[in-house]
Amino acid sequence: MGRVLLAAPRGYCAGVERAILTVEEALKRFGAPVYVRKQIVHNTFVVDDLSHRGAVFVEELDEVPDGALVVFSAHGVAPAVKQAASERGLRTIDATCPLVTKVHKEAVRMAEAGYEIVLIGHAEHEEVEGTLGEAPEHIHVMDPARPEELTAGGSGRVSWLSQTTLSVNEAMRAVGELRKRFPDLVDPPSDDICYASQNRQEAITAIAPHCELVIVVGSANSSNSQRLVEVALNAGAGAAHLVDRAAHADERWLDGVRTVGVSSGASVPEGLVSELLDWLSARGYADVESVTLTEETLTFSLPLELRSDRNPG
């Protein structure tokens, strides 16, 4: 009856794989419980699975017993959080994605050089909170959807950084608005948008014009998954929806649909995509064509505390 265009790359990126492996290896090496500050990645299935295996997810460090082991999530934390952990005598493992760490280091360098920094991103997102904490007196957060609310000013030098999971287009639109206000705006030394976010956006852009419907697998609190829905709509998809898993898809979405596009956010296990493909197949969409724009080969080493060549004692 219909066909599916399956976007690739999709699903896990190197930073997510590293973060999940960090919790798994910590459980193997040190035993349960392993505390994790915030969700290790923004995916309900992953968090539930790790919880069943002995991970305890907390919002803040005051929920962690003295002397316990705590893992910092892939989204990064402010220096004040690390300091608080040290003062509490907590054992810590930092699973921050190296690409987020790069943005943190850029923020520190720019602040030390005397720049006022505009951080383009969503203020409530953990990644933005962590980056802001590197130089709070120098950083001003700008929501890409509401650039007019930015309060940064003065006659000093101004530079910008961005949340890594934004869409490329929304980040560049925000930079364009900034440049109108600050003609001498200084760019960061390298692109902050995560390679995986960009690759997944480009892949969904390629299939969206050919789809009456696009379904993105991902959790509602996943910024990069939400961006994929927006990118699909902007690229010409007739409709686009975000679902945590196949059980949340609605058969009514399929009315009059010949071609369904499928992708998944960077924190989504491939099994959830397979589950959705099975759901679609049972409803007449068994013809699946994979559309691959690029192959991803990047990997990140585990945190030093968990590497096999390091003495665990």
N, C-alpha and C positions, 0 to 999 in steps of 0.2 A: 504493500500500500504506500509506504513512504520510505525515505532514506535518512540516514544520520551522517552528518559531517563531524568527524571527531578531531578536534583541534590538538595539535602538538607543537611545542611542548605544553604540558599541563601538569598539575599535581605538584608533588614534592620538589622543592628547590634544595640546593646544597645546604643552606642555612637551617632549613626546617629539619632535614635529615640529621644534621649534626646535633640539633637541639633535642630531638626525640631520642637519638642514640645516647646522648649524654645522660638523660634520665634512666634509660634502660641499663646502661653500664653502671651507673651509680647504684642502682638497685642490686645488680649482680655482685658488685664489689663490696658494698657497705651494708647491704640488706635494708629491708623496710623498717621504719618509714623513711622515705626521702622527701623532704619538704620542697615545694616549688613555689616561688613567689610569682603570683599571677599565673595565667594559663601559659604553659610552656610554648605552645603555638595556638593560634586562634582556630581551633577545630574541636567541636564537641565530641566527636567520635574518638579522636586521639586522647583527649583529656580523660574521658570515661574509661578507655582501655588502660591507660597508665594508672588511673586511680584504683582499678581492680587489681593491679599488680603491686600496689604498695606505695604509690606516690600520693602525697597529701598536698593539695593545692590550697594556698592561702592568699589572701589579698595583701597583707602586710606582715612585716617581720615580728610584730608583737604577738602573732599567733603561733610562732615557732618556739618550742621549748629551748631553754638555754643549752648550749653545747651541741645542738642538733645540726644535721647537715641540710643545707638549703641550696637549691639550684636557682639561679637567676634566668629568667625566660629569654627567648630569642630576641625579644624586642628591646632589650637593654634596660639599664637602670641608671639613675643619677648617682654621682659620687657620694652623696649624702646617705644613700641606701647602703652602699658598701661600707661606709664608715660606721653606720649604725650596727651593721652585722658584726663588724670587727669589735666594736665596744661591747656587744653582747656575748662575744666569744663563740659565735656561730662558725661552723665550718662551711665554706662556700665554694661552689663551682659555678663559673660564669659561662652560660650557654648563649650569650649574646651573639647574634649573627655577625661575622666579621665585616660585612658591608655596613651594618649599623655602627659598629665600632669605628669604622672609617669616618662616618659623619661626626661622631663624637669628637674624634681627634681634630677634624677640620674646624669644629666649633671652638675648641680650645685654642688652636693656632690663630684663628681669626680674632678672637677676643683678646689674646695676648698682643696682637698687632694693632689693637686699638679700633677695630671695626665694631659698628653696631650691626647685629646680625638679624636678618629676617628669616625665620624658620617657617617655610610653607608647609602646612600640615593641619591635622585635626587635633585640637588642644586636648581632647579627652583620650587620645590614643597613647598607649604606654610608650611607644617609641618616641613620640614627641616629648612626653614628660621626662624621659631619660636624657634626651639631647638637651632640653632646656636646662636641666640640672647641672650641665657642665659649665655653664656661664650665665646664670639667670639674670645677672645685672646687665648683660650685653645682648640678650636674645629676646626678640619680639615674635610671637607666633601669629601667623597670618593664615586664616582659613581660606583656601583657594576659591571657595564659593562666595566669600564675603570680603574681598580685598579692601573695601572701603572702611572696614572696621579697624584696620591696622593703626596703632597709635604711635608707631616709631616716628621720630622726627629729628630735628636738630640739623646742624650743619656738618657733622662728622662724616667720616667715610662709612658707607653702607654696603654690606655684602649679603648674600642669601645662601641658604641651604634648604633642602627639602626632605620631607618624610620619604622613605625609600619605596613605599608601596602606593604612592600616588600614580595616577595615569600620567603618561608623558604629556598629553595635550593639556590637562588641567594645570600641571606644573608650569608648562611654558606660557600658558595664558596668564597665570599669576605673575610670572617673571615679567611679562610684557606690561602688565599693570604697574608693577614695581618700577620698571624703568621709566615710565612716564613721570612718576613722582620723584625718582632719584636717577637722573640721566647718567650719572657716573657710577651706577651700581656695579659692584665687582662680583664676577661669577666665581663659584667654587673651583678648585683646581681640577675636579673631574665630576662627571655626571653622578648625582646622588640616587637617581631612580635605579632600583635593584634590577640587575640584568634579567632575573627570572620574571619579575613583574612586567618588564618591557617585552620580553619574549612571548609571554602569555597574552599580552594585549595585542601584539602584532599578529599572533596566530588566530585570535578570535576576530580581529579585524578582517582577516583574509576570508573567513567563512561566513561572517554575518550577512553580507549582502545577498547571499544565496539561500538564506534561511528565513522562513516565516516565523520560526520560533528558535530561540537559543536558551538552553538550560545550563546554568553554571552550578556545579556542585561546590558548596562552601558554606561556612557558618556565617550567621548574620553579623558577628563582630569581627569578621575578617575583612580588613580594609582592601587587600588586593583582590579578594573575591568580589566585593561590592564594585570595585572599579571595572572588573571584567563585564559585569552586567551593563554598566554605563557605556563602556567602550562598544559593546555589541550593538546597543541601541543607536549610538552615534554613528556607527559604521553601516547601518541600514537594515538591521534585523527587524522583522515585523513586531516581535515581542521578545522580551528576555526576562528570565526569572532566576532567582537564587534559591537553591534548596540544600538543606543539610544532608539529605539522602533521598533515595528514590521514593520512600514512603510519603514524602512531603510534596511530591509532584502531583499535579492536578490533571486528570484526564481531559477536562474541558479545554485545557490549553491546546490540545491536539486537533480541535475542530477545524477542518479546512486546511490543515497543515500538511504539506508534501515533504518538506525538508526541515529536519531538526538539527541544530548545531549543539554540540556538547563540549564543554571544557570544565576545568576545575581549578580552584585556587591553589596557591603554592603550599598550603598546609593540609592538603586533602590526600588521603591514601588512595591508591589506584583502585582498591577494592570497592570503594563507594562509587566510582565511575562505572565499573563493571556491573554493579547492582542497578544503576540507572539504565545502562544499555540493555540489561535483561528486562527491565520494566518496559522500555520502549519496544523491544522485540516482541514481547507478549501482546503488544497493541498494534502490531503490524509494521513496525519500523526495524526490520531485521537486516536491512542492507546498510552496512557501516563502512564508510570510506574515511580512512585516516588522512588528514591534511597536515603535513609536517613542514614547518618553515625552517627550523634549525635544530641541530642536535646539541644538547647540553652535556658537557663533560666535566664541569667544574666540581671539585669536592673540597671540603674543609676538614682539617684534622680535628680530632676531639680535643677538649680542654686538656691542659697539661696533666692535671690530676688523674686523668683516666686513660692516658696513653699506655699501650702495652709495654713500651720500653722503659717505663718509669716505675720504680719500686713503689708499690701501693702503701708501704709503711712510711 
